[in-house]
């Protein structure tokens, strides 16, 4: 199971963390990955200057609405399909 934590701390909240959570949940569902990916909120992941901080397993990325689709394809969907 891939664990994804999306920061909802004040800096990430201002940058749209709840929109990223919504996009992530929708993408997981649309791609049928509900049994492979767990999405949850987290407080500060320590990368406040890089957009919304998203932790995939143990790696942290900065994500925004514009970069979400590429991020999801490259770092979530690909990983979920290789762990199948």
N, C-alpha and C positions, 0 to 999 in steps of 0.2 A: 504494500500500500504506500503510495506516494503521499507524504504529508506536506501540505501547503499552508503556510501561515502568512496572512496579510496584516501588516501593521496598521493599527487604528489609533496610534498615538497622535498627539496634537499636530505635529508637522505633516504626517502622512494623511491624517484626516482632512486637513486643509487642501492637500494635493489630490484628494479624490479617492481615498481608500475604500469607501463604501461602494463606489461605482466599480472599482476593480474587483471587489468581492462579488458584486452582482454579475459582472462580465465573466468571472471565473466560474461561478456556479452555473451560469447559462452554458458556457462552453463545455464544461464537464458533462452536463446533461445532454447537450446536443451531440456530443461525440460518444455517448454511451460509456463513459468512464467512471460512473458512480461507484462501482465496486473496486476501482483501482486508485482513486484520488480522493483524499479527505481535505476539505478546505475549512480553515478556521481563522478567527481573528486573533491577533496577538498585540501586545503593547511593544513599545520601542525595540526595534531590532538593531539599532545602532548605526543605521545608514541614512540619516535624516536628509541629507543633501542630494540624494540620488532619485528623487521621485518617490512614489509609494514603494516601500520596501516589501518585497515578497520573498519568503524563504521557501525554497523547494528542497525538501529533505534537509541538507546542511549547507546549501549554497544560497546566498542572498543576491537578489537582483533589484534594480530600480525600474519600476514599470509605470507607465501612464496610459491613458486611453488610446493615444496614437500608436504606442508600441505594443499594446496588449496582444493583438492577433499574432504578430510575429513571435512574441515571447511565448504565448501558449503553444503554438506549433513547435517551436524549437526546444522548449524546456519542460513542457508538461506532456503534451500529446506524444511526442517522440519517446520520452522516458517511459510513459505508461505503456506504450505499445511494445517497447523492448523488454519490459519486465513481464510481459504476458506469458 
